[in-house]
Amino acid sequence: MKQEVIRELSTADLLERLEEEKKHLTRMRLNHAVSPLDNPHQITENKKTIARLKTELRKRQLEEEQKEQNNQ
């Protein structure tokens, strides 16, 4: 998932997507342990997507905190 697409999602959508990606990563790891995946690079890509989602959520959280501090 590209960063531009992630920026367009709402915070609620980001949280939902994050949970889906974590579940998907867990399933891929278990499947890979049982029988090797055709493309194990998918695990790495999934981890990067999770990191992008978390980064965007943290960025929004910091922006909210900044707004609160400026209002005081």
C-alpha positions as CSV (number, residue, x, y, z in Angstrom):
1,M,0.0,0.0,0.0
2,K,1.4,3.3,-1.1
3,Q,1.9,6.3,1.3
4,E,-0.4,8.5,-0.8
5,V,-3.2,6.0,-0.4
6,I,-2.6,5.8,3.3
7,R,-2.8,9.6,3.7
8,E,-6.2,9.7,2.1
9,L,-7.7,7.2,4.6
10,S,-9.6,8.4,7.7
11,T,-8.2,7.5,11.1
12,A,-10.9,4.9,11.7
13,D,-10.1,3.3,8.3
14,L,-6.4,3.3,9.2
15,L,-7.0,1.5,12.5
16,E,-9.2,-1.0,10.8
17,R,-6.7,-1.6,8.0
18,L,-3.9,-2.0,10.6
19,E,-5.8,-4.8,12.4
20,E,-6.4,-6.5,9.0
21,E,-2.8,-6.3,8.0
22,K,-1.6,-7.6,11.4
23,K,-4.0,-10.6,11.1
24,H,-2.8,-11.2,7.5
25,L,0.9,-11.1,8.6
26,T,0.2,-13.7,11.3
27,R,-1.6,-16.0,8.9
28,M,1.3,-15.6,6.4
29,R,3.9,-16.4,9.0
30,L,2.0,-19.5,10.1
31,N,1.5,-20.7,6.6
32,H,5.2,-20.1,5.8
33,A,6.2,-22.1,8.8
34,V,4.1,-25.1,7.7
35,S,4.9,-24.9,4.0
36,P,7.1,-22.3,2.3
37,L,5.4,-19.4,0.6
38,D,5.8,-19.0,-3.2
39,N,7.0,-15.5,-2.5
40,P,8.4,-15.0,1.0
41,H,9.1,-11.3,0.2
42,Q,5.3,-10.8,0.8
43,I,6.0,-11.0,4.5
44,T,8.5,-8.2,4.3
45,E,6.1,-6.1,2.2
46,N,3.3,-6.7,4.7
47,K,5.6,-5.6,7.6
48,K,6.4,-2.4,5.7
49,T,2.7,-1.7,5.2
50,I,2.1,-2.1,8.9
51,A,4.9,0.3,9.6
52,R,3.5,2.9,7.2
53,L,0.1,2.6,8.8
54,K,1.5,3.1,12.3
55,T,3.6,6.0,11.1
56,E,0.6,7.8,9.7
57,L,-1.4,7.2,12.9
58,R,1.4,8.6,15.0
59,K,1.8,11.6,12.7
60,R,-1.9,12.4,13.1
61,Q,-1.7,11.9,16.9
62,L,1.2,14.4,17.1
63,E,-0.6,16.9,14.9
64,E,-3.6,16.7,17.3
65,E,-1.4,17.3,20.3
66,Q,0.3,20.2,18.6
67,K,-3.1,21.8,17.9
68,E,-4.1,21.3,21.6
69,Q,-0.9,23.0,22.8
70,N,-1.4,25.9,20.4
71,N,-5.0,26.5,21.6
72,Q,-3.8,26.8,25.2
